[in-house]
Amino acid sequence: MSFSIKKQGEVVVVDVEGQLIVGNRQELKQKVLDELEKGEKKFLIDFSQTGYIDSSGLGVLVSLSKKIREQGGELRLANLNVDLQTLFELTKLDTLFQISDTRERALESF
């Protein structure tokens, strides 16, 4: 499991590789919060390399979304596989997050 962060224009893009689960969710949260503290406002989390997200991973995404919005920022998600898309629909989180099927579309949506 690894996270890589890079800037594309004004957007902080976080690539999640592997699984987002209880054992690593805090690492993702801290990386995003560090960028938020530096004054970044636009975030995209790309799940093209992610196979699984557990409930604690979903909880971190909800928490980050709230924190980023409180700071006047935006969080978008991209490249959910079919299983993850279904998970977000079943949990109704697809109504909380703006989800794009490609990184390019997500970047254009800011």
N, C-alpha and C positions, 0 to 999 in steps of 0.2 A: 504494500500500500504506500502510495506516495502522492504528494501534492506539489504541483509546480505553479508558480505565480509569475505572470508577465503582464506588461502593459500593452494594450493595443489601442493606440490613440489615448482617449481619456478613460478607457475602461480597463479595470483590473480583471484579468482572466485567470481563473483558477481551474487547472486541469486535475481531476480526481482519477487516479489510477488504482484499480482493484476494487475493494469494498469500503463503503462508509459505514463503520460499525462502532459499537461502544468503545472498543480499544483505541480508536484513532480519531474519534469525533472532536476531541478537545484540541488536537493539533490543527485541524481544519479551522475550527472556530478562532483559535489564537492567531493564525496567519491572516485571516480576514479582518479581525479586530485590529491587528497591528496596522494594516493598510488603512483602515477607517480612521485610526488615530493620526495617521500622517496626512489626513485631509482628503483621502480618496472618497468619491461619492458613487461611482458606477461600478457595479460588480457583475461578472458573469461567471457562473460555475458550469463547467463543461463536463458532462458525464459520459462522453464517448468511450472512455476506457473503464467504465464502472459497470460491474455486473450485479451488485447487490447493495441495498441500503437497508439497515435495520431501523427499528423504531427510535433508537437513540440518535441515529443519523438524521432521521426526519426531524426529530426534536431540535437538533442543532441548526438545521436549515430554517426552521420556523423562528428560532431565537435570533439567528443572524438577520433574517428578513426584518424582524421587528426593530432590532438595534439600528440597522442601516436606514430604515425609514425614519426612525426618531432623529437621526442625524441629517435628514433631508436627502438621503441617497436612494438608490434603486438597486435591487438584486434581481437578476434574471437567470434562468436555467436553460441549458441546451443539451441536445443529443441524449435524451433518455431512451433506453432501449424499450422494447415492448413490455417487458415485465415491470420496469420502473414506471413507465407511463401508466400502466394498469394500477400499480400501487398508489400513485399520486391521485388517480381518479377515484379509487375506492376510499381513500382517506380524505377526499375532497380538497386535497392540497393543490390540485390543479386550478382551483379558484383563487388561491392565495398567491401563487407564483405565476409570472409570465414565463411560459415555457415555449421555446422555439425548437424546431427539428434540426436546425443547423446552427453552427457558431456564427456564420455570416448573417443569417436572419436576426439572430439575437443581438449582434453588434449594431445592425441597422436600426433596431427597435428603440435604441436609447435616444 
